[in-house]
Amino acid sequence: MLFRSWIFVCYNLVTTVFYTAMNVPYCSMHCFLTDDSKERSRLSILRLIFAYTAQVIINGTMLFLVRSFGGTYTSPAGWTRAMLLVGAAAFALAQVCFLNTRERVGQVTKTSEKVPLKDSIRSVFCNPYMLILLACTLFSFLPASITGSASAYYAQYILGNVNATGLITNATTAAQVLSLLVLAPFMLERFPKKYIYMGCTLLCCCTFGLSALMSRNLTALLILNAIKGAAYGVSGRGIYSNAADMMGVTRKEIGRAH
């Protein structure tokens, strides 16, 4: 019982505290690097390309690392050592990123007046654009997080082949990278972002439904995951660029208010 409690506490500290503390300034850097919406979209493309490329590498090597460190892919020691290695690499790369990034857009004018915490929270929930973007982000990335986390179990217990984990996850991730390079620049320059998001979301819903109907057909799953990944890539770029635009507008509104 104590061991399970330790896992629960550590897992939530990593994913809900430390990752959030790092990811908030990381994702908000776009609006301080440039005021141009198109440049922010390009920055979001580059960020996502490298993020998805890293995901492909991790998906393809994690089980190998676990077996190398622990002997089997179910070894707790193997998973712990593999995660320590990946975590150290992530920490080092994050430091390189933050130490070599310079904000080029002026900060909001500072005043002596302090805004109470309750007013700050109220302003978030009174911002309709933030609420819409939050709903879109949750609807897009929550299913992706769940399916990504369950891939190893799905491959082992449904397909009967744990080695198919890398194929299942990388079919989605590789398609995301390709769509960011080819589809996203073409579509986002020609069509409104909201229609692109709606279309990609509908396409993802269809692929999830078809995946449920063909749950034991590996070939069909790989094709559907590739289609899903392409839709994620295009819609994800729109969400991140919209987030940067929204933060930029909010920052300017705060500056005018003061």
Residue, then its C-alpha position, 0 to 999 in steps of 0.5 A: m500500500l505504501f509503495r502504491s501511494w509513493i507511486f501516486v504521489c510522485y507521478n502526480l508531482v511530475t505530471t501536474v506540478f513540475y511539468t506544468a511549471m515548466n510547460v506554462p512559460y515554455c508554451s507562452m514564449h511565442c507571444f514574447l518572441t514576435d507579435d506577428s501571427k504568422e510567425r507564431s504559427r511557424l514557431s509552433i510548427l517548429r516546436l511541434i515538429f521537434a516534440y513529435t520527433a522526440q516522441v517517435i524516438i522515445n516510442g521506438t527506444m523506450l522498451f529497448l532501454v527498459r529491457s537493457f536496464g532491467g532484463t525484461y520490459t516489465s522490470p520496475a528497475g528497468w523502467t526507473r532507470a530508463m525514466l531517469l535517463v530520459g528525465a535527465a536529457a529532458f532537463a538538460l535540453a530545457q535549460v539549453c532552450f530557456l537560457n538561449t531564448r531572448e524575449r523580443v516583445g515588450q513586457v506589460t507595463k508594471t504598476s504598484e497596484k497588485v491584482p488580488l488572486k481571486d480577481s485574476i481567477r475570475s478574469v480567466f473564467c470571464n475570458p470567453y476565448m480562453l474558455i473556448l481554447l481550453a475546451c478545444t485543447l482538452f477535447s483534442f489532447l485528452p483522448a490522445s493522452i489516454t490512447g498513448s498511455a494505454s498503447a503498451y497494454y493494448a498491444q500486449y493484451i488485445l493484439g498479443n504482441v507487446n513489440a507492436t507498441g512502437l508501431i502503433t504509437n509511431a504510426t500516429t506520431a510520424a503522421q503528425v510530423l509529416s502533416l506539420l511539414v506538408l499539410a499544416p502550412f498549406m491549410l492554415e494559410r488558406f482556410p480559417k483555423k476554426y473550420i480546420y479544427m472542426g474538420c480535423t476533430l470530426l475526422c479523429c472521431c471517425t477514426f476512433g470509431l473505426s478503430a473500435l470496430m477493427s480493434r484486433n486488425l493491426t494493419a487497419l489500426l496503423i492506417l487509422n492511427a496515421i490518419k488520426g495523426a495527420a489530423y492531430g498535427v494540423s489541428g494541434r498547430g492551430i491550437y498552439s498558434n491560437a494560444a499564442d495569439m490569445m495571450g498576446v491580445t490579453r497582454k495588450e489588453i492588460g497593458r491598456a487597462h493599466 
